[in-house]
């Protein structure tokens, strides 16, 4: 069957000449944005999409690509759902329009199973169909002389596979603290009856129950997966029937597994919380992105849902949230042992989890910004960031040492020797300095 795939390969002479700088060129590499739902990923992608010479693919693993046609591209834009996304200059899937099959719906080479299957695929997994599909997207951009920017929401669990199969690309992970991310997802359900962002973590965990780290994470968080019907997108009954704490614990299991799965070889990590909190961090990100990708993205219009009343939006008490986060910390020990805080990659995740605990404890935004900027101040877990990375490790160790010292002091104060030596201490205090 003839498809428009042959049409978009048959470019004009001028388009072919402009493709002299290919996607494998180090100065104009393809960019993979690995994001989670409700992390500001669409906003970040939109900052690249409008730049000259860029071809921005939105959600290349989205299941709707299997049935996409011209009318659906336009109709999706007209939905105007309360996403919180920035105003886009073109429909979400506009860049897929030239690739559509002639006389049939769907993007060539795309398969619906790409959306959820092999979500935690190891680096050396043989996923030839998925690899061929993504390569087709990159080749399409190359033939047009454009730099491809792919924004994923379904890639964090298989990031090492992505790096191994697309080493020419620049891989950028976007992370956000779990409390704010969950609050944003829950707000979608409360305000719009949109259960998608609460169901998807459960669905992906359920699809990977045979994966040992998934089982271990669920065990540490003391939670079981709810029964999910095939039409997960409209399964509000699952969300409504599950307790809020159960949903948050399931989300935490998913968040922790994807966060610890970010390899130390990642080209850059963008911390969405820090983009909001720190103009200095924001400027550093812009400079680092330019150095990494050759593109100058303006991040100045970043915005936040707001941390005020965050605990209320989550629907759990501060004590419940602290317990959830402490249980989640055990997952770090699974991956790095008792000295996980000495591992820069795991320490980074631990700092994000600790920041979520700070948010749960109080709403002192200024204090949080100051403390968080001291703890999490680097963009990538590479040799270049080793010095800054050590800040988190030292901060975590210092906190633990402080707790130990407090416990030891309490034991000393309760001992009989402390009471016996009290007169001597008072004499010592009376001596001249």
Secondary structure as GFF3:
##gff-version 3
##sequence-region A 1 433
A	DSSP	alpha_helix	5	9	.	.	.	ID=ss1
A	DSSP	alpha_helix	13	17	.	.	.	ID=ss2
A	DSSP	three_ten_helix	18	20	.	.	.	ID=ss3
A	DSSP	three_ten_helix	26	28	.	.	.	ID=ss4
A	DSSP	beta_strand	31	34	.	.	.	ID=ss5
A	DSSP	alpha_helix	41	49	.	.	.	ID=ss6
A	DSSP	beta_strand	54	58	.	.	.	ID=ss7
A	DSSP	three_ten_helix	63	67	.	.	.	ID=ss8
A	DSSP	alpha_helix	70	78	.	.	.	ID=ss9
A	DSSP	three_ten_helix	94	99	.	.	.	ID=ss10
A	DSSP	three_ten_helix	112	115	.	.	.	ID=ss11
A	DSSP	alpha_helix	128	143	.	.	.	ID=ss12
A	DSSP	beta_strand	147	152	.	.	.	ID=ss13
A	DSSP	three_ten_helix	156	158	.	.	.	ID=ss14
A	DSSP	alpha_helix	159	165	.	.	.	ID=ss15
A	DSSP	beta_strand	170	175	.	.	.	ID=ss16
A	DSSP	alpha_helix	178	192	.	.	.	ID=ss17
A	DSSP	alpha_helix	196	207	.	.	.	ID=ss18
A	DSSP	alpha_helix	212	220	.	.	.	ID=ss19
A	DSSP	three_ten_helix	232	234	.	.	.	ID=ss20
A	DSSP	alpha_helix	236	241	.	.	.	ID=ss21
A	DSSP	alpha_helix	244	260	.	.	.	ID=ss22
A	DSSP	beta_strand	268	271	.	.	.	ID=ss23
A	DSSP	alpha_helix	272	277	.	.	.	ID=ss24
A	DSSP	alpha_helix	279	293	.	.	.	ID=ss25
A	DSSP	alpha_helix	310	314	.	.	.	ID=ss26
A	DSSP	alpha_helix	318	336	.	.	.	ID=ss27
A	DSSP	three_ten_helix	340	342	.	.	.	ID=ss28
A	DSSP	alpha_helix	344	361	.	.	.	ID=ss29
A	DSSP	alpha_helix	365	375	.	.	.	ID=ss30
A	DSSP	three_ten_helix	383	385	.	.	.	ID=ss31
A	DSSP	alpha_helix	386	413	.	.	.	ID=ss32
A	DSSP	alpha_helix	416	420	.	.	.	ID=ss33
A	DSSP	alpha_helix	422	430	.	.	.	ID=ss34
###
